[in-house]
Amino acid sequence: MMSKRVYRDAMSLDYCRKEIEKNLGIMYDPAIGKVALDHWSEIVDMLLKMQSGRPKVI
């Protein structure tokens, strides 16, 4: 969801979290989704660190 696609822009972290919460057990496995939501800040920190280490493509 956070990746830019040809057909849509990247979605914000807040939007992604709300989508997981809203669709838990529908689109997302409830056990895995709960773990992701319980550790959301750690996941966000890791993603931001990974993104900051990538060279920017122009």
DSSP file (Angstrom, degrees, kcal/mol; ACC not computed):
  #  RESIDUE AA STRUCTURE BP1 BP2  ACC     N-H-->O    O-->H-N    N-H-->O    O-->H-N    TCO  KAPPA ALPHA  PHI   PSI    X-CA   Y-CA   Z-CA
    1    1 A M              0   0    0      0, 0.0    10,-2.2     0, 0.0    14,-0.0   0.000 360.0 360.0 360.0 -29.5    0.0    0.0    0.0
    2    2 A M        +     0   0    0      8,-0.2     2,-0.4     2,-0.1     8,-0.1   0.514 360.0  92.6 -85.8  -3.5    2.9    2.4    0.7
    3    3 A S  S    S-     0   0    0      6,-0.1     2,-0.3     7,-0.1     8,-0.2  -0.722  80.8-117.8 -92.2 139.7    4.5    1.9   -2.7
    4    4 A K        -     0   0    0     -2,-0.4     2,-0.3     6,-0.1     5,-0.2  -0.556  35.1-166.0 -71.2 136.5    3.6    4.3   -5.5
    5    5 A R  B >   -A    8   0A   0      3,-2.7     3,-0.7    -2,-0.3     5,-0.0  -0.800  34.1-110.9-119.8 163.3    2.0    2.5   -8.4
    6    6 A V  T 3  S+     0   0    0     -2,-0.3    -1,-0.1     1,-0.2     3,-0.1   0.863 120.5  42.1 -59.7 -36.0    1.4    3.5  -12.0
    7    7 A Y  T 3  S+     0   0    0      1,-0.1     2,-0.3     2,-0.0    -1,-0.2   0.482 125.9  15.0 -95.3  -4.5   -2.3    3.6  -11.3
    8    8 A R  B <  S-A    5   0A   0     -3,-0.7    -3,-2.7     3,-0.0    -1,-0.1  -0.986  74.6-105.9-162.7 157.8   -2.2    5.3   -7.8
    9    9 A D        -     0   0    0     -2,-0.3    -6,-0.1    -5,-0.2     2,-0.1  -0.366  52.5 -83.2 -78.6 165.0    0.0    7.2   -5.5
   10   10 A A        -     0   0    0     -8,-0.1     2,-0.3    -2,-0.1    -8,-0.2  -0.383  47.1-124.1 -65.2 147.2    1.5    5.7   -2.3
   11   11 A M        -     0   0    0    -10,-2.2    -1,-0.1    -8,-0.2    -7,-0.0  -0.663  25.3-105.8 -95.4 152.3   -0.8    5.7    0.7
   12   12 A S     >  -     0   0    0     -2,-0.3     4,-2.3     1,-0.1     5,-0.1  -0.250  25.9-113.7 -71.9 162.0    0.1    7.2    4.0
   13   13 A L  H  > S+     0   0    0      2,-0.2     4,-2.4     1,-0.2     5,-0.2   0.892 117.9  52.5 -62.1 -40.8    1.1    5.2    7.1
   14   14 A D  H  > S+     0   0    0      1,-0.2     4,-2.3     2,-0.2    -1,-0.2   0.919 109.5  48.4 -62.6 -43.4   -2.1    6.3    8.9
   15   15 A Y  H  > S+     0   0    0      1,-0.2     4,-2.4     2,-0.2    -1,-0.2   0.917 110.7  51.5 -62.8 -42.9   -4.2    5.2    6.0
   16   16 A C  H  X S+     0   0    0     -4,-2.3     4,-2.2     1,-0.2    -2,-0.2   0.916 109.9  48.9 -61.0 -44.0   -2.5    1.9    5.8
   17   17 A R  H  X S+     0   0    0     -4,-2.4     4,-2.6     1,-0.2    -1,-0.2   0.928 111.6  48.9 -61.7 -45.0   -3.0    1.2    9.5
   18   18 A K  H  X S+     0   0    0     -4,-2.3     4,-2.8     1,-0.2    -1,-0.2   0.876 109.7  52.5 -63.6 -37.2   -6.7    2.2    9.2
   19   19 A E  H  X S+     0   0    0     -4,-2.4     4,-2.1     2,-0.2    -1,-0.2   0.905 110.3  47.6 -64.8 -41.5   -7.2   -0.1    6.2
   20   20 A I  H  < S+     0   0    0     -4,-2.2     4,-0.5     2,-0.2    -2,-0.2   0.938 114.2  47.0 -64.6 -45.8   -5.6   -3.1    8.1
   21   21 A E  H >< S+     0   0    0     -4,-2.6     3,-0.8     1,-0.2    -2,-0.2   0.931 114.6  46.8 -59.7 -46.1   -7.8   -2.3   11.2
   22   22 A K  H 3< S+     0   0    0     -4,-2.8    -1,-0.2     1,-0.2    -2,-0.2   0.845 120.1  37.7 -66.0 -35.7  -11.0   -2.0    9.0
   23   23 A N  T >X>S+     0   0    0     -4,-2.1     3,-2.2    -5,-0.2     4,-2.0   0.181  77.8 139.5-107.1  16.4  -10.3   -5.2    7.0
   24   24 A L  B <45S+b   28   0B   0     -3,-0.8     5,-0.2    -4,-0.5    -3,-0.0  -0.450  82.2  10.2 -61.9 123.3   -8.9   -7.4    9.7
   25   25 A G  T 345S+     0   0    0      3,-3.0    -1,-0.3    -2,-0.3     4,-0.1   0.315 127.4  64.3  87.2  -9.0  -10.3  -10.9    9.2
   26   26 A I  T <45S-     0   0    0     -3,-2.2    -2,-0.2     2,-0.1    -3,-0.1   0.786 126.2  -2.2-105.8 -63.9  -11.7   -9.9    5.8
   27   27 A M  T  <5S+     0   0    0     -4,-2.0     2,-0.4    -7,-0.1    -3,-0.2   0.672 131.7  54.2 -99.7 -23.3   -8.7   -9.1    3.6
   28   28 A Y  B   <S-b   24   0B   0     -5,-1.8    -3,-3.0    -8,-0.2    -2,-0.1  -0.919  92.1-105.3-120.1 138.2   -6.0   -9.6    6.2
   29   29 A D     >  -     0   0    0     -2,-0.4     4,-3.0    -5,-0.2     5,-0.3  -0.391  30.8-136.5 -56.9 127.9   -5.3  -12.7    8.3
   30   30 A P  H  > S+     0   0    0      0, 0.0     4,-2.1     0, 0.0     5,-0.2   0.871  99.8  47.8 -61.1 -38.9   -6.5  -11.7   11.8
   31   31 A A  H  > S+     0   0    0      2,-0.2     4,-1.8     1,-0.2     5,-0.1   0.937 117.1  41.0 -68.9 -45.8   -3.5  -13.2   13.7
   32   32 A I  H  > S+     0   0    0      2,-0.2     4,-2.5     1,-0.2    -1,-0.2   0.909 115.3  51.6 -69.4 -41.6   -0.9  -11.6   11.4
   33   33 A G  H  X S+     0   0    0     -4,-3.0     4,-2.6     1,-0.2    -1,-0.2   0.892 108.5  51.5 -61.3 -40.4   -2.8   -8.3   11.2
   34   34 A K  H  X S+     0   0    0     -4,-2.1     4,-2.7    -5,-0.3    -1,-0.2   0.905 110.0  48.8 -64.2 -41.4   -3.0   -8.1   15.0
   35   35 A V  H  X S+     0   0    0     -4,-1.8     4,-1.5     2,-0.2    -2,-0.2   0.932 111.9  49.6 -62.8 -44.5    0.7   -8.7   15.4
   36   36 A A  H  < S+     0   0    0     -4,-2.5     7,-0.2     1,-0.2    -2,-0.2   0.926 114.0  44.9 -60.4 -44.7    1.4   -6.0   12.8
   37   37 A L  H >< S+     0   0    0     -4,-2.6     3,-1.2     1,-0.2     4,-0.2   0.882 110.7  53.7 -68.1 -37.6   -0.9   -3.5   14.6
   38   38 A D  H 3< S+     0   0    0     -4,-2.7    -1,-0.2     1,-0.3    -2,-0.2   0.786 119.7  34.5 -65.6 -26.7    0.5   -4.4   18.0
   39   39 A H  T 3X S+     0   0    0     -4,-1.5     4,-2.2    -3,-0.2     3,-0.4  -0.005  80.9 127.3-115.4  26.7    4.0   -3.7   16.7
   40   40 A W  H <> S+     0   0    0     -3,-1.2     4,-2.8     1,-0.2     5,-0.2   0.880  70.7  51.3 -55.8 -46.5    3.1   -0.8   14.3
   41   41 A S  H  > S+     0   0    0     -4,-0.2     4,-2.4     1,-0.2    -1,-0.2   0.880 111.0  49.0 -63.4 -37.1    5.6    1.7   15.6
   42   42 A E  H  > S+     0   0    0     -3,-0.4     4,-2.2     2,-0.2    -1,-0.2   0.908 112.0  48.5 -66.7 -41.2    8.4   -0.7   15.3
   43   43 A I  H  X S+     0   0    0     -4,-2.2     4,-2.6    -7,-0.2    -2,-0.2   0.923 112.0  49.0 -64.2 -44.8    7.4   -1.6   11.7
   44   44 A V  H  X S+     0   0    0     -4,-2.8     4,-2.7     2,-0.2     5,-0.2   0.925 110.4  50.9 -61.5 -45.7    7.1    2.1   10.8
   45   45 A D  H  X S+     0   0    0     -4,-2.4     4,-2.1    -5,-0.2    -1,-0.2   0.917 111.8  47.6 -57.8 -44.5   10.5    2.8   12.3
   46   46 A M  H  X S+     0   0    0     -4,-2.2     4,-2.4     2,-0.2    -2,-0.2   0.915 112.3  49.0 -64.9 -43.6   12.1    0.0   10.3
   47   47 A L  H  X S+     0   0    0     -4,-2.6     4,-2.5     1,-0.2    -2,-0.2   0.912 111.0  49.8 -62.5 -43.3   10.4    1.1    7.1
   48   48 A L  H  X S+     0   0    0     -4,-2.7     4,-2.0     1,-0.2    -1,-0.2   0.884 111.0  49.5 -65.2 -38.1   11.5    4.7    7.5
   49   49 A K  H  X S+     0   0    0     -4,-2.1     4,-1.1    -5,-0.2    -1,-0.2   0.912 111.7  49.1 -65.3 -41.9   15.1    3.6    8.1
   50   50 A M  H  < S+     0   0    0     -4,-2.4     4,-0.5     1,-0.2     3,-0.3   0.905 112.4  48.1 -64.3 -41.3   15.0    1.4    5.0
   51   51 A Q  H >< S+     0   0    0     -4,-2.5     3,-0.9     1,-0.2    -1,-0.2   0.865 107.4  54.8 -68.4 -36.2   13.6    4.2    2.9
   52   52 A S  H 3< S+     0   0    0     -4,-2.0    -1,-0.2     1,-0.2    -2,-0.2   0.753 105.1  54.7 -71.1 -21.8   16.2    6.7    4.1
   53   53 A G  T 3< S+     0   0    0     -4,-1.1    -1,-0.2    -3,-0.3    -2,-0.2   0.586  90.6  92.5 -86.0  -9.9   19.0    4.4    3.1
   54   54 A R  S <  S-     0   0    0     -3,-0.9     2,-0.2    -4,-0.5     3,-0.0  -0.612  82.5-115.0 -84.6 140.7   17.8    4.1   -0.5
   55   55 A P        -     0   0    0      0, 0.0     2,-0.3     0, 0.0    -2,-0.1  -0.503  37.1-109.9 -69.2 145.6   19.1    6.4   -3.2
   56   56 A K        -     0   0    0     -2,-0.2     2,-0.5    -4,-0.1    -4,-0.0  -0.602  24.7-141.8 -80.0 133.1   16.4    8.6   -4.6
   57   57 A V              0   0    0     -2,-0.3    -1,-0.0     1,-0.1    -3,-0.0  -0.837 360.0 360.0 -96.1 128.4   15.3    7.8   -8.1
   58   58 A I              0   0    0     -2,-0.5    -1,-0.1     0, 0.0    -2,-0.0   0.414 360.0 360.0-100.7 360.0   14.6   10.9  -10.2
